[in-house]
Amino acid sequence: MGKVRTRKVKTLAREILETYKDQISVSFEDNKRLVRSVLQGRFSKRLANRVAGYLTSLAKRTLDTQQQAEETKITEEQQSNVS
């Protein structure tokens, strides 16, 4: 089971994701720097770290989804070539 994240963490993460989509990575440290520069002391360090962690998990989830889609596409192409 995963950890429960508050509405504030999810809301802040989604806002940052929409605005800075090209700067989000699967690295927690990179996301932490981005979140701290965006929030600029408006929130606690703990909240900023939680937002960065959630952004990292969203980035990894998106990456996994893209990889699965590519693998499915390749498999379908191989099956159509065999027929």
HUQUI-V298959 format. One line per field, one symbol per residue. ss: DSSP state (@ for helix, = for strand, . for the rest). A space follows every 50 residues. Layout:
BEGIN
ss=???
END
This chain:
BEGIN
ss=......@@@@@@@@@@@@@.@@@....@@@@@@@@@@@@.....@@@@@@ @@@@@@@@@@@@@@@@@@@@@@@@@@@@@@@@.
END
